[in-house]
Amino acid sequence: MDYDVIIVGAGSMGMAAGYYLAKQGKRVLLIDSHNPPHAEGSHHGETRIIRHAYGEGESYVEMALRAQELWYELEEQSDEKIFIPTGVINVGKPESTFIQNVIRSANSYSLNVEQLTADEINQRWTGFRVPEGYVGCFEVDSGVLMSENCIRAFRKQAEAHGAVLKVNAPVTSISIFENSVKVETAEESFTAESLIMTPGAGTRMLLPLVKLELPLQEERNTFSWFDTDESIYNATAFPAFSFELPTETYYGFPSIDQAGVKIGRHDGGIPRDMSQPLDEFGTYEQDERDVSRYAERCMPKVGAHNIGRACTYTMTPDGDFIIDKHPDHEHVIIACGFSGHGFKFSSVIGEILSQLVTGNRETALDISPFSIKRFPK
């Protein structure tokens, strides 16, 4: 047997899993079709929000808190800047499900969350213009992850502990046996006792290799940077944010290292064909139009649109993750469908995946909400 574990997909989740397994002394091989960090997955664009009072539901809160602990640990162990404590404000109508979930999870877990009116938000952060009737939940202990730094840090730590990384090596074949797996690329073949599949946007294309079909859909989404008055929007004075309007949802970041305010639309993605190149930013009118209209309405002191980028979300029908064993093979683990809100959890998901392929194949946190079985065959 060449390895204890082969990981197909060395992006955020896979690289984290590789580190935690290698740290335990496991013989680990990570295979990626590109060379992470790169712009072909879902981790590029420099920054991601991490929040603990979770609008998507309480089932995520314990994972978010554990993820935060692990991000702190990674930063201590590496020479990369991982986390910036900007705080995060979630804005929406008081009756919205998202806002109600934030409040409920904050109360259930005694999180440091302050509820604010629209006027209070606008007075505290003059860069906002929150409409009357909206409210905000400001979480002091949340902030911003430097996503590409996170991948680099996990990669360095994984390789330092003996993990082997094969890059620019698309997987062509996977064979599953009773107690082992065989993974082939165009040039090499490898065997291991267990397999973890975390191929991100490439998941649906690779699932047939393990005779599995899941209801995933890839979407093209975009985000942009705007020229910025640093005195208003710098990261020491302005929070990261999520903003739920009646028919649209936006997220964004203060200006970090004078890069400008970053704004993206979370919903409204366009289905994409993974066999074709990702359409560049500006291919569609709404790429710049939507975020510019949001900025004009809710952040009027932001300057002109500067530059935009496109990215890929891999969506499940319910927007929740898939983290589970293969229905027919206990030693094959699948993690996918992170639906545009998964990066913040990649540290803890890496830990969870390492637990699933070692010991009794159980995890410290409850992952039952992310079961494959919730989807009919």
MOQUIQUI-V11658 format. One record per backbone hydrogen bond with DSSP energy under -1.0 kcal/mol. NH is the residue of the N-H (numbers start at 0). CO is the residue of the C=O. Records with the same first field share a line. If there is no record, write none. Layout:
# MOQUIQUI-V11658
NH: CO + CO
This chain:
# MOQUIQUI-V11658
2: 190
3: 26
4: 26
5: 193
6: 28
7: 195
8: 30
14: 10
15: 11
16: 12
17: 13
18: 14
19: 15
20: 16
21: 17
22: 18
24: 21
25: 20
28: 4
29: 163
30: 6
31: 165
46: 44
47: 144
49: 142
53: 51
56: 53
59: 56
60: 57
63: 59
64: 60
65: 61
66: 62
67: 63
68: 64
69: 65
70: 66
71: 67
72: 68
73: 69
74: 70
75: 71
76: 72
77: 73
83: 143
85: 83
86: 141
87: 138
88: 239
89: 136
90: 241
91: 134
95: 92
99: 95
100: 96
101: 97
102: 98
103: 99
104: 100
105: 101
106: 102
107: 103
108: 104
110: 105
112: 110
113: 137
115: 135
120: 116
121: 117
122: 118
123: 119
124: 120
127: 124
128: 297
133: 130
134: 91
135: 115
136: 89
137: 113
138: 87
139: 111
141: 138
142: 49
143: 83
144: 47
145: 81
146: 144
149: 145
150: 146
151: 147
152: 148
153: 149
154: 150
155: 151
156: 152
157: 153
158: 154
159: 155
160: 156
161: 158
162: 157
163: 27
165: 29
167: 33
168: 31
171: 183
172: 183
174: 181
176: 179
180: 191
181: 174
182: 189
183: 172
184: 187
189: 182
191: 180
193: 3
194: 330
195: 5
196: 332
197: 7
201: 198
202: 199
205: 201
206: 202
208: 205
209: 206
210: 207
211: 206
215: 213
216: 314
218: 312
219: 269
220: 310
222: 308
223: 262
224: 306
225: 260
226: 303
231: 228
232: 228
233: 229
234: 254
236: 233
237: 233
239: 86
240: 251
241: 88
242: 249
243: 90
244: 247
249: 242
250: 263
251: 240
252: 261
254: 232
258: 255
261: 252
262: 223
263: 250
264: 221
265: 248
269: 219
271: 217
275: 272
282: 279
286: 283
288: 284
289: 285
291: 287
292: 288
293: 289
294: 290
295: 291
296: 292
297: 293
298: 294
301: 298
302: 226
305: 224
306: 224
308: 222
310: 220
312: 218
314: 216
321: 335
322: 369
323: 333
325: 331
331: 328
332: 194
333: 323
334: 196
335: 321
338: 313
340: 337
344: 341
345: 342
348: 344
349: 345
350: 346
351: 347
352: 348
353: 349
354: 350
355: 351
356: 352
360: 357
369: 366
370: 367
373: 370
374: 371
